[in-house]
Amino acid sequence: QVQLVESGGGLVQAGGSLRLSCTGSGRTFSSYVMGWFRQAPGKERESVARISWSGGRTYYIDSVKGRFTISRDDAKNTVYLQMNSLAPEDTAVYYCNLLDNGLRPLASWGQGTQVTVSS
């Protein structure tokens, strides 16, 4: 059973940056596509970015393209989300997860990390 722990969130002004980290125990990340998700108040959780098991391919939703960068360090069993030029609409709880072949979340969700962007 993998346990995911997200960190790095906080309160930041619009235009600022944060770097989120996600570590896991119980399963090695290196064999999996990894993804970052977010859930804003009153909204469903949405996929934000994902990275292939090799790290060579990445995907972003349109609203974060050019601002967010996903990366991974398999030696540390960690995936990152660098978030630049943050906007109030990025306010949400951010989660990571391993993805199956259908790009569906595999593990139980961690506690997430809160990102709040003030205008």
C-alpha positions in Angstrom: 0.0 0.0 0.0 1.6 3.2 -1.1 1.4 6.3 1.0 1.7 9.7 -0.6 2.8 12.8 1.2 2.5 16.2 -0.5 4.3 19.3 0.8 5.4 22.8 -0.3 2.1 24.6 -0.4 1.4 27.9 1.2 0.0 31.4 0.8 1.5 33.5 -2.0 0.7 36.7 -3.8 -0.4 36.6 -7.4 2.6 36.3 -9.6 4.6 34.4 -7.1 6.0 30.9 -7.2 5.8 27.7 -5.2 7.5 24.3 -5.6 5.4 21.3 -4.5 6.9 18.0 -3.6 5.4 14.6 -3.4 7.1 11.6 -1.8 5.9 8.1 -1.4 6.5 4.9 0.6 5.4 1.4 -0.2 5.9 1.6 -3.9 8.7 2.8 -6.2 7.6 5.7 -8.4 10.0 4.9 -11.2 7.7 2.4 -12.9 4.8 4.7 -13.1 3.5 7.8 -14.8 3.0 10.3 -12.1 0.5 13.1 -11.9 -0.4 16.2 -10.0 -4.1 17.0 -9.4 -5.9 19.8 -7.7 -9.3 20.4 -6.1 -10.6 23.9 -5.6 -13.4 24.7 -3.1 -16.7 23.5 -4.5 -15.1 21.9 -7.5 -14.2 18.4 -8.6 -10.6 17.2 -8.5 -8.9 17.8 -11.8 -5.7 16.6 -13.4 -3.1 19.3 -13.7 0.0 17.7 -15.0 1.6 14.3 -15.6 5.1 13.0 -16.4 6.0 9.7 -18.1 7.9 7.0 -16.2 11.1 8.0 -18.0 10.5 11.7 -17.4 10.8 12.3 -21.1 7.2 13.3 -21.8 5.0 15.7 -19.9 1.4 16.9 -20.2 -0.3 20.0 -18.8 -3.8 21.3 -18.8 -4.1 24.5 -20.9 -4.5 26.8 -18.0 -1.1 26.0 -16.5 1.0 25.5 -19.6 4.0 27.7 -19.6 3.7 28.4 -15.9 3.9 25.0 -14.2 6.7 22.4 -14.6 6.4 18.8 -13.5 9.6 16.8 -12.8 10.7 13.7 -11.0 13.6 12.3 -9.1 13.2 8.6 -8.9 16.3 8.2 -6.7 14.4 10.1 -4.1 11.0 8.6 -5.0 9.8 12.2 -5.4 7.8 14.2 -8.0 7.8 17.9 -8.1 5.5 20.7 -9.4 7.2 24.0 -9.9 4.5 26.7 -10.1 5.3 30.1 -11.4 3.2 33.2 -12.2 0.6 31.9 -9.8 -2.9 33.3 -10.1 -5.9 33.3 -7.7 -7.6 30.6 -9.8 -4.7 28.3 -9.0 -5.9 28.2 -5.4 -6.7 24.6 -4.5 -5.5 21.6 -2.6 -2.9 19.9 -4.7 -2.4 16.1 -4.7 -0.1 13.7 -6.5 -0.7 10.1 -7.5 0.6 7.2 -9.5 -1.3 6.6 -12.7 -2.3 3.3 -14.2 -2.2 2.5 -17.9 -5.5 4.3 -18.4 -4.0 7.3 -16.6 -6.3 6.8 -13.7 -5.1 7.4 -10.1 -3.9 4.2 -8.5 -3.3 4.9 -4.9 -5.3 6.3 -2.1 -5.1 10.1 -1.9 -2.7 11.7 0.5 -3.7 14.7 2.6 -2.7 17.1 -0.2 -1.0 20.5 0.2 -3.0 23.8 0.2 -2.0 26.5 -2.2 -3.6 29.8 -1.7 -2.9 32.7 -4.1 -4.0 36.1 -3.1 -4.8 38.9 -5.6 
